[in-house]
Amino acid sequence: MNNIVVKIEKSGNRYNAWDINDNKYTSQISIGARKKAYDNGTALEQRVNKAGKNYWWAVPMSEFEVNNIPVNTGDIQVPQEHQEVLNYIHTSYSLKPKGLVMNELKWKYLVRSAVRGKNIMMTGPAGCGKTLAAKSLVNALERPDFYFNLGATQDPRATLIGNVHFEKSKGTYFSESLFVKAIQTPNAVILLDELSRAHPEAWNILMTVLDSGQRYMRLDEADGQATINVAEGVTFIATANIGNEYTSTRVLDKALMDRFTIIEMDVLTNTEELGLLQYMFPNVDIELLDAVTQISHQTRVESVTDNPKISNGISTRTSVEISGLLFDGFSLPEASEITIYPQYSNDGGLDSERTYVKQLVQKFVKDDRTADESLFNEDEIEGSDIDH
């Protein structure tokens, strides 16, 4: 039989202890033990000492869920409410927009995490659809939503907490941020875009907000209102680029990452990317769209070889932009000149990354003297190291 494990919740100045079935154990646990558990984000487990007396021991919050799962004593009886949740999760793939390439399992996992109120972190390379997936989820759930680009935030405290202002008629007063309103909105979905680019101070502010055992924000500047509790059903969805190739990002704090369910977005295959481009630009010649996907794929393959000639591959976001230019009447060489080449260094002359990519693009350009001349001079063509 499992021991009793309780979660501590703050109500006003009281720290109450509840088990998974909402049975209250507050009177059985000292105030100090309850407050310490709440502050540390831990659960409390009832144990018995050698003398046969009960005492309470701090355990990870995960023990609260694991030790309170009902034991199956026979045929599984799914409550009607739970059955409705199951039906929603497992029929939700039809809600995924066609413009989002994401396999069924990961989409269902994304929906399930949101329905269960989990904090979700979408990871993956730039341009793979993290933000689109998060926004698509918001649309599918039809819940109140808020968007915060933490990568573009210069003042984390102002964005997440608020600002102190002065007006001659009012004097000095504190104005809460939109984020404070967002976390107090029941069942809201809050998108924290580019979390890996955020200032560490933003991470510190979010620690208690994202912790399942705390779920509050401290407003130091607000008189008489020390903390703001996160409303029931609020779901946080973050996007992050993780890896050494993202030089403007920061290594995410492990404690912060532990507060999220991680869903990794996949790099699209050639077939998937071509299908996406055909869906988005049905009037563009399929041979041109196929050329775009082939160029993108080959840069990605080259960038991860043992001795790569380029430092990064072309993202799906860039592929979409190129295809949009083709739709608007630009040629493939022109679209490449605008979107691809600026991403690669010209240092090294004929051995530069840019020259390599120009040569790669040229393989997919139809026999056109004008286009050929616009891409290379004679010296560059002679120095080519890509087979034609």
C-alpha positions as CSV (number, residue, x, y, z in Angstrom):
1,M,0.0,0.0,0.0
2,N,1.4,3.4,-0.9
3,N,2.2,5.9,1.8
4,I,0.2,9.1,2.0
5,V,1.8,11.9,0.0
6,V,0.5,15.5,0.2
7,K,1.0,18.7,-1.7
8,I,1.2,22.0,0.0
9,E,-0.9,24.9,-1.3
10,K,-0.9,28.5,0.0
11,S,-4.2,30.2,0.7
12,G,-3.8,33.6,2.2
13,N,-1.3,33.2,5.0
14,R,-2.1,29.5,5.5
15,Y,-0.2,26.6,4.1
16,N,-2.7,23.7,3.5
17,A,-1.8,20.1,2.9
18,W,-4.0,18.0,0.5
19,D,-3.7,14.5,-1.0
20,I,-4.7,13.7,-4.6
21,N,-8.3,13.1,-3.5
22,D,-8.5,16.5,-1.8
23,N,-8.3,15.1,1.7
24,K,-6.9,17.7,4.1
25,Y,-3.9,16.9,6.3
26,T,-3.0,20.4,7.4
27,S,-3.7,19.9,11.2
28,Q,-1.4,16.8,11.2
29,I,1.7,18.6,9.9
30,S,3.6,21.4,11.7
31,I,3.4,24.9,10.2
32,G,7.2,25.0,9.8
33,A,7.2,21.7,7.8
34,R,4.4,22.9,5.6
35,K,6.0,26.3,4.9
36,K,9.4,24.8,4.2
37,A,7.9,22.2,1.8
38,Y,6.0,25.0,-0.1
39,D,9.0,27.2,-0.3
40,N,11.2,24.4,-1.6
41,G,8.6,23.1,-4.1
42,T,8.5,19.6,-2.5
43,A,5.7,17.2,-1.4
44,L,5.5,15.6,2.1
45,E,5.2,11.9,2.6
46,Q,3.9,10.3,5.8
47,R,6.3,7.8,7.3
48,V,6.5,5.7,10.5
49,N,9.5,5.8,12.8
50,K,10.9,2.9,14.9
51,A,8.6,3.9,17.8
52,G,5.6,3.5,15.6
53,K,4.8,7.2,15.4
54,N,4.0,9.0,12.2
55,Y,6.2,11.8,10.9
56,W,6.3,13.8,7.6
57,W,9.3,13.7,5.2
58,A,10.0,16.0,2.3
59,V,10.0,14.2,-1.1
60,P,10.1,15.3,-4.8
61,M,6.9,16.7,-6.1
62,S,6.8,13.8,-8.6
63,E,6.2,11.4,-5.7
64,F,2.9,13.2,-5.1
65,E,1.6,12.0,-8.5
66,V,3.3,8.6,-8.5
67,N,2.2,7.5,-5.0
68,N,-1.3,8.7,-5.5
69,I,-2.2,6.7,-8.6
70,P,-5.2,4.5,-7.8
71,V,-4.5,0.8,-7.8
72,N,-6.4,-1.2,-10.6
73,T,-8.4,-3.9,-8.9
74,G,-10.2,-5.3,-12.0
75,D,-11.7,-4.0,-15.2
76,I,-10.7,-0.4,-15.9
77,Q,-13.6,1.9,-15.4
78,V,-12.9,5.2,-17.2
79,P,-15.0,8.1,-15.8
80,Q,-17.1,9.9,-18.4
81,E,-15.1,13.1,-18.0
82,H,-11.8,11.2,-18.5
83,Q,-13.3,9.4,-21.5
84,E,-14.1,12.8,-23.1
85,V,-10.5,13.9,-22.5
86,L,-9.3,10.7,-24.2
87,N,-11.6,11.2,-27.1
88,Y,-10.4,14.7,-27.6
89,I,-6.7,13.9,-27.4
90,H,-6.9,10.9,-29.8
91,T,-9.1,12.6,-32.4
92,S,-7.2,15.9,-32.2
93,Y,-4.9,15.3,-35.2
94,S,-7.7,16.6,-37.5
95,L,-7.2,20.0,-35.8
96,K,-3.6,20.3,-36.8
97,P,-3.3,22.8,-39.7
98,K,-2.0,21.4,-43.0
99,G,0.8,24.0,-43.0
100,L,2.3,22.5,-39.9
101,V,4.4,19.4,-40.6
102,M,4.3,17.4,-37.3
103,N,3.8,13.7,-36.9
104,E,0.6,12.4,-35.2
105,L,2.2,11.1,-32.1
106,K,4.0,14.4,-31.2
107,W,0.8,16.4,-32.0
108,K,-1.3,14.2,-29.7
109,Y,1.4,14.5,-27.0
110,L,1.4,18.3,-27.4
111,V,-2.4,18.4,-27.1
112,R,-2.4,16.0,-24.1
113,S,0.3,18.1,-22.3
114,A,-1.8,21.2,-22.8
115,V,-5.1,19.6,-21.7
116,R,-3.4,18.3,-18.5
117,G,-2.0,21.7,-17.7
118,K,1.7,20.8,-18.3
119,N,4.4,23.3,-19.1
120,I,5.6,22.6,-22.6
121,M,8.9,23.4,-24.2
122,M,9.2,23.1,-27.9
123,T,12.8,22.6,-29.0
124,G,14.5,22.1,-32.4
125,P,16.5,24.0,-35.0
126,A,15.6,27.4,-36.2
127,G,12.8,27.5,-38.7
128,C,11.5,24.0,-38.0
129,G,8.0,25.1,-36.9
130,K,8.2,25.5,-33.1
131,T,6.3,28.7,-32.9
132,L,3.8,27.6,-35.5
133,A,3.1,24.4,-33.6
134,A,2.6,26.4,-30.4
135,K,0.2,28.9,-32.1
136,S,-1.6,26.0,-33.8
137,L,-2.2,24.4,-30.4
138,V,-3.7,27.7,-29.1
139,N,-6.1,27.8,-32.0
140,A,-7.1,24.1,-31.6
141,L,-7.8,24.6,-27.9
142,E,-9.8,27.8,-28.3
143,R,-8.6,29.1,-25.0
144,P,-7.5,32.6,-24.0
145,D,-3.9,33.1,-25.2
146,F,-1.1,35.5,-24.6
147,Y,2.2,35.9,-26.5
148,F,5.5,37.1,-25.1
149,N,8.8,37.2,-27.1
150,L,11.4,36.9,-24.3
151,G,14.2,36.9,-26.8
152,A,13.4,40.5,-27.7
153,T,12.9,41.7,-24.1
154,Q,15.4,44.2,-22.9
155,D,13.9,44.7,-19.5
156,P,12.6,41.3,-18.0
157,R,11.2,42.9,-14.9
158,A,9.1,45.4,-16.8
159,T,7.9,42.7,-19.2
160,L,7.0,40.1,-16.6
161,I,6.2,42.1,-13.5
162,G,5.6,45.7,-14.3
163,N,7.0,49.3,-14.0
164,V,7.0,52.0,-11.5
165,H,5.6,55.3,-13.0
166,F,5.3,58.9,-11.8
167,E,2.6,61.3,-12.7
168,K,2.2,64.7,-11.1
169,S,-1.5,64.1,-10.3
170,K,-1.0,60.6,-8.9
171,G,2.6,60.6,-7.7
172,T,4.5,57.3,-7.9
173,Y,2.5,54.2,-8.6
174,F,3.1,50.7,-9.8
175,S,1.6,49.4,-13.1
176,E,1.4,45.6,-13.5
177,S,2.5,44.0,-16.7
178,L,0.3,42.2,-19.2
179,F,2.1,39.0,-18.1
180,V,0.6,39.5,-14.6
181,K,-2.9,39.7,-16.1
182,A,-2.1,36.6,-18.3
183,I,-1.2,34.3,-15.4
184,Q,-4.4,35.3,-13.6
185,T,-6.6,34.3,-16.5
186,P,-8.1,30.8,-15.9
187,N,-7.2,28.2,-18.6
188,A,-5.0,30.7,-20.5
189,V,-2.3,29.4,-22.8
190,I,0.8,31.6,-22.4
191,L,3.5,31.4,-25.2
192,L,7.0,32.2,-24.0
193,D,8.8,32.5,-27.4
194,E,12.6,32.2,-27.6
195,L,13.1,31.4,-23.9
196,S,16.7,30.4,-24.7
197,R,17.5,33.9,-25.7
198,A,15.9,35.5,-22.6
199,H,17.9,37.3,-20.0
200,P,18.7,35.1,-16.9
201,E,16.7,37.5,-14.8
202,A,13.6,36.5,-16.7
203,W,14.4,32.8,-15.9
204,N,14.7,33.7,-12.2
205,I,11.3,35.5,-12.2
206,L,9.7,32.5,-14.0
207,M,11.1,29.8,-11.6
208,T,8.2,30.0,-9.1
209,V,5.6,30.7,-11.8
210,L,6.4,27.5,-13.6
211,D,6.9,25.3,-10.6
212,S,3.9,23.0,-10.1
213,G,4.3,23.1,-6.4
214,Q,4.4,26.9,-6.2
215,R,2.7,28.6,-9.2
216,Y,3.0,32.2,-7.9
217,M,4.9,35.4,-8.8
218,R,6.2,37.8,-6.2
219,L,5.6,41.5,-6.9
220,D,8.1,43.3,-4.8
221,E,6.9,46.8,-5.9
222,A,3.2,46.3,-5.1
223,D,2.2,47.5,-1.6
224,G,-0.1,45.0,0.1
225,Q,0.2,42.4,-2.6
226,A,3.3,40.3,-2.1
227,T,2.4,37.5,-4.5
228,I,0.1,36.7,-7.4
229,N,-1.1,33.1,-7.8
230,V,-1.2,31.5,-11.2
231,A,-4.9,30.8,-12.1
232,E,-6.3,27.3,-12.5
233,G,-5.7,25.6,-15.8
234,V,-3.0,28.0,-17.1
235,T,-0.6,26.3,-19.5
236,F,2.8,27.7,-20.5
237,I,4.4,26.9,-23.8
238,A,8.0,27.9,-24.4
239,T,10.1,27.7,-27.6
240,A,13.9,27.2,-27.4
241,N,16.9,26.7,-29.6
242,I,19.3,24.3,-27.9
243,G,22.8,23.7,-29.3
244,N,26.2,25.2,-29.8
245,E,25.3,26.6,-33.2
246,Y,22.9,29.1,-31.7
247,T,25.5,31.7,-30.6
248,S,22.9,34.3,-29.3
249,T,21.3,31.8,-27.0
250,R,22.1,30.9,-23.4
251,V,22.5,27.5,-21.9
252,L,19.2,27.0,-20.1
253,D,19.2,26.4,-16.4
254,K,18.6,22.8,-15.6
255,A,16.2,23.7,-12.9
256,L,14.2,25.7,-15.4
257,M,14.2,23.0,-18.0
258,D,12.9,20.4,-15.4
259,R,9.8,22.5,-15.1
260,F,8.8,21.6,-18.7
261,T,7.7,18.7,-20.7
262,I,10.0,18.6,-23.7
263,I,8.7,18.1,-27.2
264,E,11.4,18.1,-29.9
265,M,10.4,19.3,-33.4
266,D,12.0,17.3,-36.2
267,V,13.9,18.6,-39.2
268,L,11.7,18.0,-42.3
269,T,12.6,15.3,-44.8
270,N,12.8,16.2,-48.5
271,T,9.4,14.7,-49.1
272,E,7.8,16.5,-46.1
273,E,9.3,19.8,-47.1
274,L,8.3,19.5,-50.7
275,G,4.8,18.6,-49.6
276,L,4.7,21.7,-47.4
277,L,6.0,24.0,-50.2
278,Q,3.5,22.5,-52.6
279,Y,0.7,23.1,-50.1
280,M,1.7,26.7,-49.5
281,F,2.6,27.6,-53.1
282,P,0.5,25.3,-55.4
283,N,1.0,27.6,-58.4
284,V,4.8,27.4,-58.4
285,D,6.4,24.9,-60.8
286,I,7.0,21.7,-58.8
287,E,10.5,21.4,-60.4
288,L,11.5,24.7,-58.9
289,L,10.1,23.7,-55.5
290,D,11.9,20.4,-55.6
291,A,15.1,22.4,-56.4
292,V,14.6,24.5,-53.3
293,T,14.2,21.4,-51.1
294,Q,17.2,19.7,-52.7
295,I,19.4,22.8,-52.1
296,S,18.2,23.0,-48.5
297,H,18.7,19.3,-47.8
298,Q,22.2,19.3,-49.2
299,T,23.3,22.2,-47.1
300,R,21.9,20.5,-44.0
301,V,23.8,17.3,-44.8
302,E,27.0,19.1,-45.5
303,S,26.9,21.2,-42.3
304,V,27.0,18.0,-40.1
305,T,29.8,16.2,-41.9
306,D,33.1,15.6,-40.2
307,N,34.8,18.4,-42.2
308,P,31.9,20.6,-43.2
309,K,32.4,23.3,-45.9
310,I,29.6,25.4,-44.4
311,S,28.7,26.0,-40.8
312,N,24.9,25.7,-41.0
313,G,22.1,24.4,-43.2
314,I,19.2,26.3,-44.8
315,S,16.2,26.3,-42.5
316,T,12.6,25.4,-43.6
317,R,11.8,29.1,-42.9
318,T,14.3,30.1,-45.6
319,S,12.9,27.5,-48.0
320,V,9.4,29.0,-47.5
321,E,10.8,32.5,-48.2
322,I,12.5,31.4,-51.4
323,S,9.4,29.7,-52.6
324,G,7.4,32.9,-51.9
325,L,9.8,34.8,-54.0
326,L,9.5,32.3,-56.8
327,F,5.7,32.7,-56.6
328,D,6.2,36.5,-56.9
329,G,8.1,36.1,-60.1
330,F,11.7,36.0,-58.9
331,S,14.1,33.5,-60.5
332,L,15.9,30.9,-58.4
333,P,19.2,32.7,-58.7
334,E,17.6,36.0,-57.7
335,A,15.8,34.4,-54.7
336,S,19.1,32.7,-53.6
337,E,21.0,36.0,-53.9
338,I,18.5,37.7,-51.6
339,T,17.8,34.9,-49.0
340,I,20.6,32.3,-49.0
341,Y,23.9,34.0,-49.8
342,P,23.8,36.6,-47.0
343,Q,23.7,33.7,-44.5
344,Y,27.2,32.5,-45.5
345,S,30.6,34.2,-45.1
346,N,32.5,35.4,-48.1
347,D,35.8,35.1,-46.2
348,G,38.3,32.9,-48.1
349,G,37.5,33.8,-51.6
350,L,37.0,30.6,-53.7
351,D,37.2,28.5,-50.5
352,S,34.5,30.5,-48.8
353,E,31.2,29.2,-47.6
354,R,29.4,31.6,-49.9
355,T,31.2,30.3,-53.0
356,Y,30.4,26.7,-52.0
357,V,26.7,27.6,-51.7
358,K,26.7,29.5,-54.9
359,Q,28.1,26.5,-56.7
360,L,25.5,24.3,-55.1
361,V,22.6,26.5,-56.2
362,Q,24.1,26.6,-59.7
363,K,23.6,22.8,-60.0
364,F,19.8,23.4,-59.8
365,V,19.7,26.3,-62.2
366,K,18.5,25.5,-65.7
367,D,20.9,26.2,-68.6
368,D,20.7,30.0,-68.7
369,R,23.7,32.1,-69.7
370,T,22.4,35.2,-68.0
371,A,21.7,33.5,-64.7
372,D,25.1,31.8,-64.9
373,E,27.0,35.1,-65.4
374,S,25.1,36.8,-62.6
375,L,26.3,34.2,-60.1
376,F,30.0,33.7,-60.9
377,N,32.9,35.3,-62.6
378,E,35.2,33.1,-64.7
379,D,37.7,32.7,-61.8
380,E,35.0,31.4,-59.5
381,I,33.8,28.9,-62.1
382,E,37.3,27.5,-62.6
383,G,37.8,27.2,-58.9
384,S,34.6,25.2,-58.4
385,D,35.0,22.0,-56.3
386,I,31.5,20.7,-56.8
387,D,31.0,18.1,-59.6
388,H,28.6,19.1,-62.3
